[in-house]
């Protein structure tokens, strides 16, 4: 049976002087163990909760960002399927924007660092092709729905 997890691809729109449009930056967390990989907050779905509830809980546990500090972006949901530790794994991601660009990030023991990164830098840090694709698709979705 495949492991099931869910998470949020968290982003902020930051205004930069002399740039017309806000810059989209993604939040990536660096794992404390293993190969110290970088991903958005995510984790296993627990008994009695749905995928989105798990994503919100994991985000609060791993980054200290509460559900009320986020806006879930309608219309974007990505399912990643890959092998982790020799077992098939499915991870569901939603896009979520922080309401405050300067939100405080409080890491759990599971992570040792965090970064807000533009798309290219985020894709460089995200070692796995599935994660890179999800970031690119999320960025494209945000750019195509911008008013």
N, C-alpha and C positions, 0 to 999 in steps of 0.2 A: 504494500500500500504506500502511496506517495505521501511524503510529508507535506503539510499545508501551512502556509504562512501568509501574512498580508502586511502591507505597509503603505506609507504615504510618501510620494515624491513631493517634498515641501519646497516651495520657492517663495521668493520675494521679488518685488519690482522696485529697483533702486534708481532714484534720479541722480544723474551725473551731470555736473555743469557742462554746458556747451554741447550736450547730446539731446536731440529732439525727443526720442522715445526712452522710457525707463528701460534699464537693463534688467533682464531676468537672471536671477542667481538661484542656484539649487543648493540645498543643504545636504551635505554628505557627512557621515559619521565613520570614523576609523575604528574597526574592531580591535579589542584589546588582546585577542588570542589568534592563533592560527597564523595566516599570512598577513594579518593586519589589513584586510581589504576594506574598501570604502563603499558604503551603500547608504541609501536613505534609511530611516528607522523602519524596522520590520520585525516580525516575530510570529511565533506559532499561534494558531487559532486555538483557544481553550474551549473546553466543553461548555456549551450553553451560550456561546457568543457567535455572532455572525462575522463575516470577513471584515466589514467596515468597523465594527466595534473593536475587533482585535487590532486593526491598524491604528485606531485612535488611542487605545490603551497602550500599545507598544510605543507610540510616539511620545506619550506622556512619561512612560517609564524610562525610555532611552534618552530623550532629549529635553524633558521637562516642559514640553509644549502641550498645553491642555486643549481640549476640543474647542472651547470657546474662543481660543486665540487663532483659530483657523477657519478658512472658508474652503469647503470641498468644492472643486470645480466640476460642474455637471457635464456629463457626456464623455468623460475620459476614464477608462478603466482598462488596465493591461494585465494580462496573465502571462507570467514567465514560467517556463518549464525547463528544468535542467537537473543535473545530477550533483548532489552535494554529499560528501562523505559516503560515496558509493550507493546512495539511495536516491530515487527520483524525488524531486521537490517541485511544488507548485507555489508560486508567490503571486498574489494579486496586489496591484498598486493602483492608487488613485492619486490625482493631483490635488494638492492643498496649498493655498496661499496663506501666509501669515498676515494677520491684520495689522501688525506693527513690525516694520522693517528691523527695528532694534530689539526684537524679542530676545529675552535672556535664554540661552541654551544651557541646560544643566545636565551634563552627561552622567549616565549610570556607570557602574563598574564594567559593563560590557564594552564600553568604548573609551578610547584614550585621547581622541581629538575630534574636532569638527571643522568644517570649512564651508563658507558660502562661495560658490563658484559659478562663473558663466558656463555656457554649454560646452565649449571646447575644453576648458580646464576640467570640468566635471567628467567628461567622457575620457579624458586622459587618466584620471585617477580611478575611475570605475573600470577595473580590469576585465570584467566579463562582458562578452559581446551582447548578451541579453540585456544587461543593465544599461549599456551604452545606447542600445536601440530604444529602450524605454525612455531614457532621458531625451533622446533626439525626437521621438514621437511626441513626448509631452511638450517640448519646446515648440515644435511645429504646430501642435494643437493650439497652444496659447497664442502664437503669432497669427494663426488663421482666424481666431475668434476675437482678436483685439478690435476694439472699436476705434 
